[in-house]
Amino acid sequence: MQREFDNYHVPDLKLPPGDLWVFGYGSVMWRPGFPHTERHRARVHGYHRALCVWSWAHRGTQERPGLVLGLDAGGSCVGFVYRVARAQKEAVADYLYSRELVVPGYPYRAVLLPVQVAAQRYRALSFVVDRSHPQYAGKLLPEQAARVVRKAVGRSGSNPDYVASTVGHLDELGIADSPLHRVNALLQPS
């Protein structure tokens, strides 16, 4: 059963006992916004980072949607995993739900994913794209994504700036993402 609060739903997701691990694949990597005791480079299998969510507000409009990142099924994704102390895990999970699961209707699902950190495995809270949601854009070729992104602007700014900022942060963190880098390259003036 989901409980609705001011602007988001708290999913019916039972958090694991003890400390909470959180996997970030987008802005959570460089702007977590919550207290944590550890941060490690990590990989999740079975999902990949993709520009696969139509943005109807922050980076586009319903008339001219933009694209933002989602963790979509298939492949693998390098990101960062954060350890949150047991005493803070409920507050951090609540913060992340309010950040990622904004109503009305949100294109992400909160899940616990197995993540790999060197030889260690953890179950981490993360947010994957809901492929049945109308904001799911599906698999786009870099050229298709670049055409959409080039023209989109929303209340948080231009979509090309979002992609360039994301690629810049990934570069700073030493994370290669060929499809996203290709979209960014296509957005640059010739």
N, C-alpha and C positions, 0 to 999 in steps of 0.2 A: 504494500500500500504506500502511495506517495503522499507526503505532506506538503502542502503549498505554503510558502512564506511570502514575504513582501513581493519579490519579483522572481522567484525561482522555486523549483521543486527539489526536495531532498529525496534522492532515490532510495528505494528499498534495497540497499546494498549493505550487507553486514561487513563492517570493517574487521580486519584480522586482529587477534589479540596482540598486546604489546605495542611496539612502535609502529608507525605507519610509514610505508615507502610510497613516494609519489613519482611517477614517470612523466617527464616533460619532453615534448618533441617540437614545440613551437616557442611561443613567448615565455612559457614557464621556465625554459632553459636559461634565459638571460634576465628574466624579471619574475622570479618566483612569487614574491609578495607575501611570503610566509616564513616563520622561523623554522630552521632546520639544523640538525647537528652534523650531518654529513652530506656530501654531494659527490657523485661518481658518474663517470661516463658509463653508459649502459646500452644494451641492445635488446630490443623486443623482436621476437620472431612471429610471423603471421600477420604483421601489419606494416605499412609503409607511410611515410609523410607524403601528402599530396595536396595540391590546390584542387580540392574536390568539393568544397562547400560554397554555394552561392551566398554572397554577402548582400543582403537587402537593406542594410542599415549602415554598418561601420565603414565598409569599403565599396559601397555601391547602393543602388536603390532597386526597388522591384521593377521599375521601368528599364533600368540599365544596371543589372547586377554586376558585382565584382566577384572575385574568388578569394577565399581564405583557406588556411591549412586545416586539414583533418587527418586523422590517423585511420587509414583505409585498409581493408582486408588485403592480404597478400604480401609476400616479400618480408623484409625486415627493416628496422628503423634504429638508427643510432641517435640517442638523446642523452639526457641526464636523469638520474634518479636521486631523490632527496630523502633522507631519513628524518622523520618528524618524531619527536619524543612523545611517548604515550600520553603524557599529561596534556599535550597540545593537539593530539590527533583529531578530536571531534571538532575543535574550532578551525583547524586547517582544512578539514574535509568540508565543513560548512562554507568557509571562504571560497574554496575551489568550486563547489556547487553553484554558489552565487555568481562566480566569475564565468563559468562555462555553460551553465544550464539556465540561461535567462528565458523567461516566458514572454510572450506566448510561443509555445512550441519551440524546442531547441533541436538542432540537428546532431547533437552528440549524446552518447550514452556513457554513464560512469561505469567503469568495469575494473576488476582486479586482474592485471596481466602478469604473467611470469616474465621477469626481466633478468638478463644475464649481466653480471658485473665481474669481469675476469672469470674466476672459477666458481663464484657464488651465484646462487639464484634467489630471487626474492619475488614476492607477489606485491605489485605496486598498483596504487590507484592511478587511473588514467582515463582519458576520454576519447572514445572512438566514434567515428562518424556513423550515423544511423542511415543505412542505405535506403530505407523505406521513406525517409523524410523528403518533402518536396524541395528542400534546399540542397539535397545531394546532387552534385553536378555530374557524377560519374567519372570515368577515366577519360581525360582529355589529353590530346597530343600537346606538346609544348607550344606549337604554333597556334593551336586553337585557344589555349589558355592565355597566351600573349595577346591575341586579338581581343579577348574579353577584358583582361586586366588593363590594357592600354587606355580604354575609354571610361573606366569606372572611377567614380568618386563618391564617398559617403561621408557621414558626419564625423568620422575619425580621420578623414584625409583621403588622398588619392591611392588607388590600388597599386599603381606602379611603385609608389613610395613604400608601401607595405612589403612588396616583393623584394625591393632593393634592400630595405632594412633587414628583412629576414635573412637574405643571402649574406649580407654583411656580418650579421651576428653569427651565422653558421660558420663563415670563414674565420672569424675571431676564435671560435671554439674548436676549429680544426675538423669540422664535420662536412664531408663532401655529400652533396645531394645533386647529382647530375641533372635530373629533370627540372628542378627548381632553378639551378644555375642557368640552364638552357633558356627557360622562360625569361629570366632576368636579362640574359644576353640579347634576346630578341626584342626586348623593350628599349635597348639603348639606341640612340641615334646612329645612323649609318655613317 
